[in-house]
Structure formats: structure tokens, C-alpha cells
Amino acid sequence: MENILIWLVLGLFQGVTDVFPISSLGHLALLRQLLGAQAFDLSLATGLHGGSFMAIAIFFRKELKTLWINFTESLSHLKNWIGRKERYLLLSPEGTIPYLYGFSLIPVAIEGFTLKYIANEIFNQRYIPLILLILNGVIILITALVVRGERTIKELSWKEFLFIGITQGLAVLPGISRLGLVLCAGLWCRLKWQDALKLTFVISIPVVFGALTVEAGDIVSSIEKTPGSLWLFPTSIILAGFCSWFSLKLLTSRLLERRKLVLFGYYSLMLGSFSLAYLYFWK
């Protein structure tokens, strides 16, 4: 029964925290210590993102469809240009966006492979994830209090997409929210709130899919080593998916807008600070 409750709690927290800018990995690293779930490693934590991944992909299916249409239309122009049916290769701002998304994934892949082992070490550390959670809160607070903008995604330059990709790659570290960092990067590029949200989640889909693919072998290996996880792990993924879906509905609603981002900053800052003090002085 204790094992079941631990996995349900992990799935619940993964689903809720992964779509909010408060670092799901930071929360899972903290829960791992508080619940004494030492067998729960970074591979299993990454695997739980599968539930959130499915929820985000379904929730933003219209945006993904639009990206695909823009991509196929751009290929048509490219084909005509190569066949000299068109003198110049002229792509609309919408037609260039799929390529800019792809371009931004290059630094993410490089940083992901480079920081993979560092992230694994940090996840097993007692205090570092909490320090990074505090840093995450500070970044969000500064962004929420300072930045304002009214731009759309199609107005972003390739340099800004590169900047967004670099920030997303750094968020592989437990305690730093991937969605939070990308959301802040988008806001620093002066995006409107809804456009920043849309960019944040759409750009996360290939990144999470890539991470799940790369970690698939380690995830299976960890499941085999962890008692009872063969059926508890899929249950947690399903729970994470449902929780992510309802959290997305809340995050994209009128209840939470740019000015409410500051609440997540205070939350990360206080959770990191109080948890750090608790683990250092009392536990």
C-alpha cells in the first residue's frame, strides 16, 4: 500500500508541476527524499513526463496541425524554386516558423547530451535541486515584475529562437523549470502572454519526445530494478497525464495571466527556501 501511495503522489505532482513554471524534476527530487523513495531515479522521473507529453500534444493539437500545414506549404515553394518554377524562394513569416522551431532544438540537443550526467548527479543531491528551485523563483519574479510585450511568434528572429533554445537546454537541471525558463525567455523577447505560452508548450513537445526516446533503455532498466513499478509506473503516467490536462486548462484560462506569473515565482522561492531549511536543520 505504501508503494502505491508513493507512486500516486509522484504521478500527481508530476502532472501538476510539469505544466506550471515550478520545475517538476525539482519537486520529484524533493519528494524522493521526503518519501524515502531512493529507488526512484532520474530515468523514472523522466519517464513520468510521458503523461504530460501526451496531454500537451493533445491540448495543442491545433497549433501542431498549423505548423505542419505551414511546413508542407513551404516545401511546395522550395520544390518550385529548385525546379525553377519560382525565381525567388519567398516564404511567409508563418512558413519560416517550423524551420525556426527546428533551429532552436539544436542547442537543446547539445546541452541535453552535455548536461545529462550532471543532471543525474544533481537529482540525487540533497540540496542542489532546492537551490536551483530558488533560482528558478528569482528568474520568474524578475521576469514577471519587469518584462512587458505585445509581439507575436512570427515576429521573432532566428537569434531570438536561438536564445530560447539555449535557455530550454539549461532546464535539464532539476530545480530549473523547462517551461518556466522558456516562458520567461519568450516574455523577455517581448511576446504577448498567450503567444509566449503557446511557444513554450509547442517547443517542448519534440524536446520531451527526444528525451523519452534517448532515455527509453534506462527507463526500462530502472523499472526492472524497482519492485512493483511494472504496473505502478504506467498508472503514475496516466495520472500525470490527467493532472497535466486540467493544469493546462487552468494555466491558459483568464484566471492566470502574465501578472499572475509572479505567484509561481514566490512559490518556487518559498518552497525551495523552506525545504532547504527543513532538510538542513531538521531532517
Backbone torsions as a table, in degrees:
resi	resn	phi	psi	omega
1	MET	NA	-40.7	-179.8
2	GLU	-61.4	-41.6	178.4
3	ASN	-61.3	-42.4	-179.2
4	ILE	-61.7	-46.3	-178.9
5	LEU	-62.8	-40.3	179.4
6	ILE	-61.3	-47.1	-178.9
7	TRP	-66.8	-36.8	177.9
8	LEU	-66.4	-40.7	178.3
9	VAL	-64.5	-43.0	179.2
10	LEU	-62.9	-43.1	178.6
11	GLY	-65.0	-40.6	179.1
12	LEU	-62.1	-49.4	-178.6
13	PHE	-67.1	-37.8	177.0
14	GLN	-59.8	-47.2	-177.6
15	GLY	-64.0	-42.2	-177.4
16	VAL	-74.6	-44.8	-172.8
17	THR	-81.2	-20.3	-175.0
18	ASP	-71.9	-26.9	-179.5
19	VAL	-100.2	-1.3	171.9
20	PHE	-104.5	153.2	-176.1
21	PRO	-79.5	54.1	-174.7
22	ILE	-130.3	13.5	173.9
23	SER	66.8	99.2	177.2
24	SER	-67.0	-38.5	179.4
25	LEU	-65.4	-36.2	176.6
26	GLY	-63.2	-41.6	178.2
27	HIS	-67.3	-41.2	-180.0
28	LEU	-67.0	-36.4	177.2
29	ALA	-64.9	-39.0	178.1
30	LEU	-68.4	-45.9	179.7
31	LEU	-62.2	-36.3	178.7
32	ARG	-55.8	-39.6	-180.0
33	GLN	-78.3	-43.2	-177.0
34	LEU	-67.5	-35.1	-178.3
35	LEU	-91.6	-6.3	-178.9
36	GLY	68.8	27.8	-178.4
37	ALA	-91.6	67.6	-174.8
38	GLN	-67.6	-22.8	179.1
39	ALA	-74.6	-14.1	-179.7
40	PHE	-81.0	106.2	-176.2
41	ASP	-105.8	-175.1	-176.5
42	LEU	-64.7	-32.3	179.6
43	SER	-63.2	-44.9	178.7
44	LEU	-67.2	-36.7	177.4
45	ALA	-63.2	-40.8	177.4
46	THR	-64.7	-41.1	-179.6
47	GLY	-60.7	-34.6	179.4
48	LEU	-64.6	-19.7	177.4
49	HIS	-65.8	-14.5	179.1
50	GLY	-58.8	-37.0	178.6
51	GLY	-66.7	-45.7	178.2
52	SER	-64.6	-38.1	179.8
53	PHE	-58.9	-46.5	-179.8
54	MET	-65.0	-40.2	180.0
55	ALA	-64.3	-44.2	-179.2
56	ILE	-66.3	-42.7	-179.3
57	ALA	-62.5	-40.7	179.3
58	ILE	-71.6	-41.7	-177.2
59	PHE	-63.2	-38.7	-177.6
60	PHE	-105.8	32.6	-178.2
61	ARG	-63.3	-33.9	179.5
62	LYS	-66.1	-40.6	178.2
63	GLU	-66.0	-38.5	177.6
64	LEU	-66.1	-39.3	178.2
65	LYS	-63.7	-42.2	178.6
66	THR	-62.9	-41.9	177.2
67	LEU	-60.2	-43.0	-179.7
68	TRP	-64.7	-42.1	178.6
69	ILE	-62.9	-44.7	178.6
70	ASN	-62.2	-37.5	179.9
71	PHE	-67.0	-46.0	-179.3
72	THR	-65.9	-36.7	177.2
73	GLU	-66.3	-37.6	178.1
74	SER	-66.9	-35.3	177.1
75	LEU	-64.8	-34.5	177.6
76	SER	-64.4	-43.6	177.0
77	HIS	-64.4	-39.6	179.6
78	LEU	-63.9	-42.1	178.4
79	LYS	-62.2	-43.8	179.1
80	ASN	-65.3	-36.0	179.7
81	TRP	-69.5	-42.0	177.7
82	ILE	-64.9	-38.4	178.9
83	GLY	-82.9	8.2	177.7
84	ARG	61.6	22.5	173.6
85	LYS	-79.5	-22.6	174.5
86	GLU	-123.2	131.9	-175.9
87	ARG	-70.1	-38.0	-179.1
88	TYR	-122.9	148.0	175.8
89	LEU	-90.0	99.6	-177.8
90	LEU	-114.6	111.6	178.7
91	LEU	-106.4	141.1	176.2
92	SER	-71.1	162.3	176.0
93	PRO	-54.3	-37.4	178.1
94	GLU	-66.9	-34.6	-178.7
95	GLY	-70.6	-24.4	-180.0
96	THR	-86.0	-19.0	-175.0
97	ILE	-59.2	-44.4	178.7
98	PRO	-57.4	-36.4	179.8
99	TYR	-72.0	-35.8	178.1
100	LEU	-69.0	-36.8	173.7
101	TYR	-59.6	-47.8	179.3
102	GLY	-61.9	-39.6	179.3
103	PHE	-62.4	-39.2	-178.0
104	SER	-68.2	-18.1	-178.5
105	LEU	-78.8	-16.1	-178.8
106	ILE	-61.1	-53.8	178.3
107	PRO	-64.4	-29.1	178.1
108	VAL	-62.6	-45.5	-179.9
109	ALA	-63.9	-43.5	-179.2
110	ILE	-62.8	-47.7	-178.8
111	GLU	-68.9	-34.3	179.6
112	GLY	-60.7	-47.8	179.3
113	PHE	-69.9	-36.1	-178.0
114	THR	-70.2	-40.9	-174.0
115	LEU	-96.7	3.0	-175.4
116	LYS	-55.9	-50.2	-176.1
117	TYR	-73.2	-31.9	175.8
118	ILE	-65.2	-42.9	179.2
119	ALA	-61.6	-39.6	179.3
120	ASN	-63.7	-40.4	178.4
121	GLU	-66.8	-42.6	-178.9
122	ILE	-64.3	-39.6	-179.1
123	PHE	-59.2	-32.8	-178.5
124	ASN	-89.8	-3.3	178.9
125	GLN	-79.1	157.9	-176.8
126	ARG	-81.6	-40.8	-170.2
127	TYR	-114.2	-29.0	-172.1
128	ILE	-59.3	-43.1	177.6
129	PRO	-57.8	-33.0	-179.5
130	LEU	-73.9	-37.0	175.8
131	ILE	-63.5	-41.3	177.8
132	LEU	-68.3	-31.7	176.5
133	LEU	-65.4	-38.5	176.0
134	ILE	-63.8	-44.5	178.0
135	LEU	-60.7	-39.8	177.6
136	ASN	-58.8	-43.1	179.0
137	GLY	-64.2	-40.3	179.6
138	VAL	-63.3	-43.9	179.6
139	ILE	-61.1	-44.3	-179.2
140	ILE	-66.3	-41.4	179.9
141	LEU	-62.0	-47.3	179.6
142	ILE	-60.2	-44.9	-179.6
143	THR	-62.2	-46.4	-176.7
144	ALA	-64.9	-34.4	-175.3
145	LEU	-87.1	-21.7	-172.5
146	VAL	-108.3	-42.9	-166.0
147	VAL	-85.5	138.6	172.8
148	ARG	-139.6	148.2	179.4
149	GLY	-168.1	160.3	-179.2
150	GLU	-137.3	25.1	-178.8
151	ARG	-86.6	164.1	175.6
152	THR	-110.5	167.1	-176.8
153	ILE	-59.7	-40.1	-176.1
154	LYS	-68.2	-10.7	177.8
155	GLU	-88.2	-7.4	-178.8
156	LEU	-73.6	143.8	177.2
157	SER	-90.0	170.5	178.9
158	TRP	-64.8	-30.9	178.7
159	LYS	-66.5	-37.7	179.5
160	GLU	-71.4	-36.5	174.7
161	PHE	-65.1	-37.4	177.0
162	LEU	-63.5	-44.0	177.4
163	PHE	-59.3	-43.6	179.4
164	ILE	-64.8	-39.9	178.0
165	GLY	-64.2	-41.5	179.7
166	ILE	-63.7	-42.7	179.4
167	THR	-65.6	-37.7	179.4
168	GLN	-66.0	-36.2	178.8
169	GLY	-63.6	-35.2	-179.9
170	LEU	-68.3	-22.6	-175.7
171	ALA	-77.3	8.5	173.5
172	VAL	-70.1	-16.4	-178.6
173	LEU	-77.5	126.4	179.9
174	PRO	-59.5	126.8	-177.0
175	GLY	113.6	-26.8	175.6
176	ILE	-99.1	120.1	-177.7
177	SER	-75.3	122.9	177.3
178	ARG	-61.4	-50.0	-179.3
179	LEU	-66.9	-37.1	179.1
180	GLY	-64.6	-43.6	-177.7
181	LEU	-68.4	-41.6	178.9
182	VAL	-68.6	-39.1	176.9
183	LEU	-60.5	-44.7	178.1
184	CYS	-64.8	-40.4	178.6
185	ALA	-61.8	-42.2	178.3
186	GLY	-63.6	-39.8	179.0
187	LEU	-69.0	-35.1	176.3
188	TRP	-68.0	-23.1	174.0
189	CYS	-84.6	11.5	175.2
190	ARG	68.1	31.7	176.5
191	LEU	-77.0	152.3	170.4
192	LYS	-66.4	156.3	-175.8
193	TRP	-55.9	-52.1	-177.8
194	GLN	-64.7	-36.5	177.4
195	ASP	-68.3	-38.4	178.0
196	ALA	-64.2	-40.8	177.2
197	LEU	-63.0	-46.8	-178.9
198	LYS	-60.2	-46.6	178.4
199	LEU	-59.8	-44.8	-176.9
200	THR	-57.8	-48.1	-175.3
201	PHE	-78.2	-40.0	-179.7
202	VAL	-64.0	-41.2	-178.0
203	ILE	-72.6	-18.9	179.6
204	SER	-78.9	-23.4	-174.2
205	ILE	-60.3	-53.4	178.8
206	PRO	-66.3	-28.9	180.0
207	VAL	-67.5	-47.8	179.4
208	VAL	-65.6	-41.1	177.7
209	PHE	-60.2	-43.3	178.2
210	GLY	-63.2	-42.3	179.7
211	ALA	-64.1	-41.2	178.5
212	LEU	-65.1	-37.1	179.3
213	THR	-67.6	-45.9	-178.7
214	VAL	-65.9	-38.1	-175.5
215	GLU	-89.5	0.8	-174.2
216	ALA	-53.1	-45.8	-179.5
217	GLY	-62.0	-44.9	179.8
218	ASP	-67.6	-34.9	179.0
219	ILE	-63.7	-46.7	178.9
220	VAL	-61.9	-42.0	179.7
221	SER	-62.8	-41.6	179.8
222	SER	-67.7	-36.9	178.2
223	ILE	-63.0	-42.0	-179.3
224	GLU	-65.0	-30.0	-177.5
225	LYS	-85.6	-18.6	-174.2
226	THR	-99.9	118.3	-177.6
227	PRO	-58.1	131.2	174.5
228	GLY	78.7	-5.4	-174.3
229	SER	-76.2	-12.2	-177.8
230	LEU	-59.6	-35.1	177.4
231	TRP	-111.5	-23.5	178.5
232	LEU	-71.9	-34.4	-179.5
233	PHE	-63.0	-51.4	176.9
234	PRO	-60.2	-35.4	178.3
235	THR	-62.5	-42.3	178.7
236	SER	-65.1	-37.3	179.0
237	ILE	-63.5	-44.1	179.6
238	ILE	-63.4	-43.3	178.5
239	LEU	-62.7	-42.3	178.4
240	ALA	-60.8	-39.4	179.4
241	GLY	-62.6	-46.9	179.6
242	PHE	-64.5	-42.9	-179.6
243	CYS	-65.2	-38.5	178.5
244	SER	-63.9	-40.1	-179.1
245	TRP	-60.9	-48.7	-178.9
246	PHE	-69.3	-32.8	176.5
247	SER	-67.0	-37.5	176.6
248	LEU	-63.5	-41.5	178.7
249	LYS	-59.3	-39.8	180.0
250	LEU	-70.8	-45.6	-175.3
251	LEU	-64.2	-36.8	-177.1
252	THR	-91.2	2.7	179.5
253	SER	-84.4	175.4	179.1
254	ARG	-71.6	-14.3	179.8
255	LEU	-65.8	-33.0	-179.1
256	LEU	-119.7	114.1	176.9
257	GLU	-127.3	-174.2	-174.7
258	ARG	-50.2	-44.3	-175.9
259	ARG	-67.4	-19.7	178.8
260	LYS	-83.4	-8.9	-179.1
261	LEU	-59.0	-30.2	-178.8
262	VAL	-59.4	-29.5	179.4
263	LEU	-62.9	-39.1	178.5
264	PHE	-67.9	-33.7	177.3
265	GLY	-64.6	-46.6	177.8
266	TYR	-63.2	-39.3	-179.9
267	TYR	-61.3	-50.3	-179.4
268	SER	-61.0	-42.4	-178.9
269	LEU	-63.3	-46.0	-177.4
270	MET	-72.6	-42.4	179.4
271	LEU	-61.5	-45.8	179.3
272	GLY	-61.9	-43.3	-176.8
273	SER	-68.0	-50.2	-178.2
274	PHE	-66.2	-39.7	179.7
275	SER	-66.9	-38.7	178.0
276	LEU	-62.6	-45.4	179.6
277	ALA	-64.6	-41.5	-179.1
278	TYR	-63.6	-48.0	-178.2
279	LEU	-68.0	-31.2	-176.6
280	TYR	-79.4	-40.8	-173.1
281	PHE	-97.7	-30.9	-171.4
282	TRP	-115.7	-29.6	-174.4
283	LYS	-109.1	NA	NA
